[in-house]
Amino acid sequence: MTSLAATATHLLATSQNQSIGIAAARQQIASEKAVAGLVAESATKGAAASGPPAPPGQGRRVEIRV
């Protein structure tokens, strides 16, 4: 009888751990989707607000040592 109770307890604990793992994975996926959405929104707003691209060669740093 004891081994039956131990087996039942083990199965219950395993099931609970699996449920917790699934919930944590779902929360992680939801968080990653939210961050991806914010990054995409920021990139869209940044591209629209930045204006035309810089002329060729501008913004490059060249270091010449003689």
C-alpha positions in Angstrom: 0.0 0.0 0.0 2.9 2.4 0.8 4.4 2.0 -2.7 1.0 2.8 -4.2 0.9 6.1 -2.2 4.5 6.9 -3.1 3.8 6.3 -6.8 0.7 8.5 -6.7 2.6 11.2 -4.9 5.4 11.0 -7.4 3.0 11.2 -10.3 1.2 14.2 -8.8 4.5 16.0 -8.2 5.6 15.3 -11.8 2.4 16.6 -13.2 2.6 19.7 -11.1 6.2 20.4 -12.1 5.2 19.9 -15.8 2.3 22.4 -15.4 4.6 24.9 -13.8 7.2 24.4 -16.6 4.5 24.9 -19.3 3.3 28.1 -17.6 6.8 29.5 -17.3 7.5 28.7 -21.0 4.2 30.4 -22.1 5.1 33.5 -20.0 8.6 33.6 -21.6 7.1 33.3 -25.1 4.6 36.1 -24.3 7.4 38.3 -23.0 9.6 37.7 -26.0 6.7 38.6 -28.3 6.0 41.8 -26.4 9.7 42.8 -26.6 9.8 42.0 -30.3 6.7 44.2 -30.8 8.2 47.1 -28.9 11.5 46.8 -30.9 9.6 46.7 -34.2 7.5 49.7 -33.2 10.5 51.6 -32.1 12.3 50.8 -35.4 9.3 52.0 -37.4 9.0 55.3 -35.5 12.8 55.8 -35.6 13.0 55.3 -39.4 10.1 57.7 -40.0 11.6 60.4 -37.7 15.2 60.2 -38.8 14.6 61.8 -42.2 16.6 61.1 -45.3 19.8 59.0 -45.1 23.2 60.6 -44.7 25.2 61.4 -47.8 27.8 58.8 -48.9 30.9 58.9 -46.7 29.3 60.9 -43.9 29.6 59.4 -40.5 32.6 57.3 -41.3 35.8 57.7 -39.3 39.0 57.1 -41.1 42.3 57.1 -39.2 45.5 57.4 -41.2 48.9 56.9 -39.5 52.0 57.9 -41.3 
